[in-house]
Amino acid sequence: MSDERDERDERDRRLEGDLDDEWQVVRTVGSDEEATLIAGYLQSNDVPTQVESLLFHQEPVSFGRMGEVRVRVPTEHAAAAERLLAERDAVPLDDEAEEAEIAGESEATGGGDADAV
């Protein structure tokens, strides 16, 4: 019974992405391109990375785990990678900053929706 439980635990670890205790998944995304950008950002900050793609390219639709791309880092770099990714995610994209600026101007001038009654 214990052997069966150990096998199940190992299978679950593999499904969660922790195939190796020395590497940890820090981000799971839906495309190779996005994973490559994240890996490049981490590498530019001296964090080694691996990209593991589970994408299944034979079908036109990716779903479930067959649509995952994982960015992995050595366990000792995981905290730094998480911090860097959190900082990166907190910076608004150009479109988001522009929208916030427009909304702020609209509120400051008392403007709003022209169709509002």
N, C-alpha and C positions, 0 to 999 in steps of 0.2 A: 504494500500500500504506500509506503514512504517513497519508493522508487517512482511510482506513478505520479505522486504529488510533485516530486522533484522534476520530473519530465514536464509536467504541466507548468510549473513555475518557470522553467527554462524557456518553454515555448512562449509564455506570456511576456517574458523579458524581451525575447526576439521581436515579438509583435510591437512592443512599445519602443523598440529602437535601441535598447541597451544591450547590444550584442557583445560588448566588450566593456569590462569595468574601467578600462583606461580611457574610454571615449564616451562622451555624453551628448545627447541630442539637445541643442539649444533652440532650434527653430524648425518647424515643419511647415512647408509651403506647398503650393500647387503647381509650380513650374520649375524647370531646370534653370531658366533665366533668372528668376527671382532668387533662387538658391545661390547661383553664381555671384549675383550682386552682393548678397549678404556675406558669403564666404570672402569675397574680395575686400569688403569693408573690414571684416574681422582681421584678415591677413594684413591689411594696411596698418592695423593697430597691433601688430605683432602677436596675433592669436592664431595658432595653426588650426586649419580646418580640414574636414573631409565632407564631400557631398555624396549622399547616397540617394540615388533616384529609384523609386519603386514604380515610376510611370510605366504604363503598359501601352505601347505605341501601336499595337496591332489593331486596336479598336478606336473608333472616332470619339468615344467618350471615356473620360477617366473618372472613376468613382471610388469611394471608399479608400482603402489602403493602396489600391492600384493607382491612385492619383497623388501620392505623397512624394515629396522630395525632402530629405532630412539634411540639415546642416549639423555636423558633429564637431566637437572640440575635445581636446584632452581634458579629463576631469579636473586637473589642477588649473585650467584656464576657464572653466565653466562660469565661475562667478564674474570674472572680468568680461567675458563674452555677453552674459546676461545684462550687465551694467551698460556696456557699449550699445547693445541693441535697444535697451530701454531709452537711453539718451537719444539715439537715432530716431526712434519712434516718436519721441516727444517734440521733435522739430517739425513744424508744419511745412507741408509741401507748398510750392509757390502758389498754386491754385487756392489752397486753403487759406493762406495768408492774405491773398488778394480778396477773397470772399469775406473774410473777417474785417478787413479794412473798409470795404464797401458797406458792410452791415453797420459798422461803427459810424461812418459818415452819415448814413441814412438816419440812424437814431439821433445823432447830434443835431441834425437840421430839422428834426421833427418829421422827416419824410418817412414814409412807410409804403405800404402797398397802395398804389394809385387807385386801385379798384375798390379799396376798403371803404366802407361807409361808416 
